[in-house]
């Protein structure tokens, strides 16, 4: 049974390989979209929170 599966898998691979070569030839690079004001605000809030967390960790470690 496994020999039949192997033979069918090989046959399928040989038959599908040429179709993969005929796929779309050109590649169009995705154009990045600008960030919205909301996304920039959340990034700023996360950055400030991260810096405050780093300061808190520094204070806790320094006291040891």
SVG drawing of the C-alpha trace seen along z (x, -y; Angstrom):
<svg xmlns="http://www.w3.org/2000/svg" viewBox="-6 -61 28 63">
<polyline fill="none" stroke="black" stroke-width="0.4" points="0.0,0.0 2.8,-2.4 4.5,-1.7 1.3,-2.7 1.1,-5.9 4.8,-6.7 4.2,-6.0 1.1,-8.3 2.9,-11.0 5.8,-10.8 3.4,-10.9 1.5,-13.9 4.8,-15.7 6.0,-15.1 2.6,-16.3 2.3,-19.4 5.9,-20.6 5.5,-22.0 2.4,-23.9 4.5,-25.5 7.0,-26.7 4.2,-28.4 3.0,-30.4 3.0,-34.2 6.5,-35.3 6.5,-38.9 6.6,-39.8 5.1,-43.1 6.5,-44.4 3.9,-45.4 3.6,-49.1 3.8,-50.0 0.9,-52.0 1.5,-55.0 0.7,-54.8 -2.4,-56.3 -2.4,-58.9 -4.0,-56.3 -1.2,-53.8 1.4,-56.5 -0.3,-57.4 -0.4,-53.8 3.2,-53.3 4.1,-56.4 2.1,-55.1 3.7,-51.7 7.2,-53.3 6.6,-55.5 5.2,-52.5 8.3,-50.4 10.7,-53.2 8.8,-53.5 8.9,-49.7 12.7,-49.8 13.1,-52.5 11.1,-50.5 13.2,-47.5 16.4,-49.6 15.2,-50.9 14.3,-47.5 17.6,-45.9 19.7,-48.9 18.3,-48.5 19.6,-45.0"/>
</svg>
